[in-house]
Amino acid sequence: MGKLEDEILNLLSKSEPLTLMEISERLNKKPKSVFRSLRKLFEEGKISCDVRTRRYSLEKDYEQREEEDLENVEI
């Protein structure tokens, strides 16, 4: 996964659902590059999009997997 995808996932994990423009502004990236990354994350099942509001959020499954992965990390 690329750096921008990681930044988007991190942002969405710490905020309410956001639009493409809100994500672009908060990450200071061009909407076109953010859109490409959002599409990739959507296709991978890591994020979802509310078609009515056009807001992106983390998929529930992905949030749970990330939490489980963090719990399984040995220090």
N, C-alpha and C positions, 0 to 999 in steps of 0.2 A: 504494500500500500504506500502511496506517496505522502509527502509531507503535508500537502494541502488537505488531503482526505483526513489525515490525523488531526489537523487543526479544526476541521469542520466537526468531526466526531467529538473532540474535546469541548468545543463551543456548545454544541447541542446537548452535551451531557450536563452542562452547567447552566442551562437557560431554558426558557419556555420555547415552544415551537417558533421558528423564525422563517421569514420569507427569503427568497434568493437575494433580494436587495439588502435586507438586514444583515444577512450573513456576509455578503460582499463588503458592506460598510464596516462591520465589526472586525473583519480580518484584513481590511485595507487591500482587497484583491479585486480584480476586474470581474464583473458578473459572468462573462463568458467562460473564464477559467473555473469559477466556482460552479457554474452550471454543469460543466463537464465532470467535475468531481462528484457533484450531487447525483448525477445520472449513474455514475459508476457505483457509488455507495447504495443507491436505490436498487440497481440490478443485482448487487451482492446481498441484498436483504438486510442491510445494516441500518437503513433509514426508511421512513415512510413519508408520504406527502398527503396532506388533506386536500382533496381536489376542490373543495368549496372555498377554503381560505388560502390555498397555495402555500401553506406553512409546512416546513420540514421538521421532523423530530426523529429521535432514535427509535428503532423498532424495539418493542418490549423484549423480544427474544434476545436481541443483541445486548441490551442492558444487563439482563440476567447472566448471559455468558461471560460478559466482562467482569461482573462481580464474582462469579465462580472462579474465573481465571486468577483474579487477585487473591482470593482466599487460598488457592492452591499453590501460590508462589512461596517457596521456602526462602527464608532470610538467612 
